[in-house]
Amino acid sequence: MRLNRGGNRRLNRGLYTIALSQAWHHEPARAYIARRQAEAKTWAEALRCLKHRISRPVFRLLQAGQFGSVR
């Protein structure tokens, strides 16, 4: 299966950086990654799940106008 790589590249990179940072240092995120890996997911798949989980509140903030003008 090929994932869609389209979309906002800067936003995607930002979410990836946040997810990677949390996977290394944030204890709840580390537990989330461990749960996903226990479900037989690879590190990359677990990180993708974490990134998706992080994107939901970020999207809500963008919709509410909390970030102002993002270029």
N, C-alpha and C positions, 0 to 999 in steps of 0.2 A: 504494500500500500504506500502510495506517495502522498506526503502531506503537502498542503497548500503553503507555499513559501511567500505568497503575496502579502500585501498589507503595508502598514507603516513600519519601515525598517528601523527608524530611530526608536520608536516606541517598543518594538519587538526586542531590540538590543537592550534597552533599559530594563524591560521585564526580565530578560535573561540574566542580566547582571544582578538584579535584586534577588532572583531565585537562587542563583549560584551563591551569593553572599549569605543568604539565609540558610541554605543547605549546609554551609560550613560552620556558621556561628550561632544561629538562632535555634534554641533547643526544641520548640514546638515544630519547626520546619524539619529539623533532623529526625524527629519522631515520625513525621508524616512521610518522609522519604523512606524510613525503615519499614513502615507499614506497607507502602507501595512495593518495596522490594520483596517483602514477605509474600506478596500476591504474585510473585514470579515476574515482576517487571524489571527491566534493566535500569541502570543508573540514569541513562538518558530519558527513558520513558517516565521514570519517577520524577525527574527534574521537569519534564514537560507538564506533568500533572500539577506540580507545585506552581509552575509558571501560570498555568490556567487558573489555579486557585487564587493567585495574587492578582491576576488581571481583572477579576470581577469587581473588587472594591475600587481599583484604579479607574475602571470604566465608569463606575457610578460617580466618582469625584469629577471626572471629565465632563460628564453630563450635567452635573450640578454647577459647573463653572468654577470649581475650587482651584484649578491650576491656572486660571487666567488664559492668556494667549500662549499656546504651545506651538512652536514652529518646528 
